[in-house]
Amino acid sequence: MAGVPVRVLVADNQQLEAAGTTAALAAAGGFELVGVAASALAAAELAAAERPDLALVHARVPGGGDDAVRAILAASPHTRVLAHSTDSDRDAVSAMLGAGAGGYVMRDAPHDALASALRDAAAGETVFNGVAGGGVLDDLVGQVHAANRRDQERAAKRARIRQVIADEELDIVFQPIVALDSRDVVGYEALSRFSAEPERGPDEWFAEAHEVGLGAELELLAIRIACDRAHGVPRSLFLAVNVSPATAERPELLDLLASCPVDHVVLEVTEHARVDDYKRFRVAIDRVRQLGASLAVDDAGAGFASLRHILELDAELIKLDGSLTRSLETDPRRRSLASAVIEFGRESGASVLAEHIESELQLIELRRLGVHYGQGYHLGRPSPLPVVAV
């Protein structure tokens, strides 16, 4: 709106330069200085208090120009940020652009050029002012565009996952888990199936959800739907659900497990999943064990962390990865590695479950090696359970 001044925050610890900038703004007219901050932290505090339209941040401000950009945008997301730099600050400016700055203006730019750049930035323009050398400009413009594309792609992914969660665009099928000696069904694994676009496997959906910070929310939705559908599981059988370490530590999981209609739930944590704090994770697992749940290490033998997972977490069940089950009866190397994992389970007191059993020969060999349980197309395909009245 005409006549409304652009409210500007200046972050610059060099008093003489900051004074020159404020004088230029006063002389140009149409600007209101909300304050001068001498560090990244002070800039963030000032941005939170004043919510300026624009922040002009020196690339070498104490605390780091890129950290100042992130802190200002976190405190006041609508504020546009410009880097204020010298010709030798290229790396610092690049970092600021990557952090979310909308451009930059040179330290020695004439006052009218500075004022023009600030007005353009406040209007939403990407501003590059006073650059010597087209190659530098092209490089910085390319970085800004790449950062914008990454932000847009992340926003699109996040919106897609939020839509799946809001509309519950996933269903659950159940694959039987069988005792190899008796062929009796002893439990079911709940597996997610997505109806949303794009058409792809559940692993890709969950990977994208974790990438945008919504992995726990999507996993908790899958577990809730699995528990809703599990009224068809006889109470004497167990239900296995997949969780990441972060989800296992969420308090909402306890509520879901407490309301699940089966007597026993098994939490499957893949050996690929990183556990940042084993002590904290063990505390979370102890809480779910108090509800009668137990822990399985999934995909054992597919990576390098399985033995540490089992040692650190004292898992009750080890799931032998399908890559070891395939061609087990004819490949001595797979059989040797599978035997090592099975023996480790025996010594640690954990039961062993083999995934992806696809033939009777595989089943016979696994039983000979001492595997207790199995699942795979040879034993039963994933399918919905019969609807049981609650």
Disulfide bonds with the S-S distance in Angstrom:
Cys227-Cys260 2.48
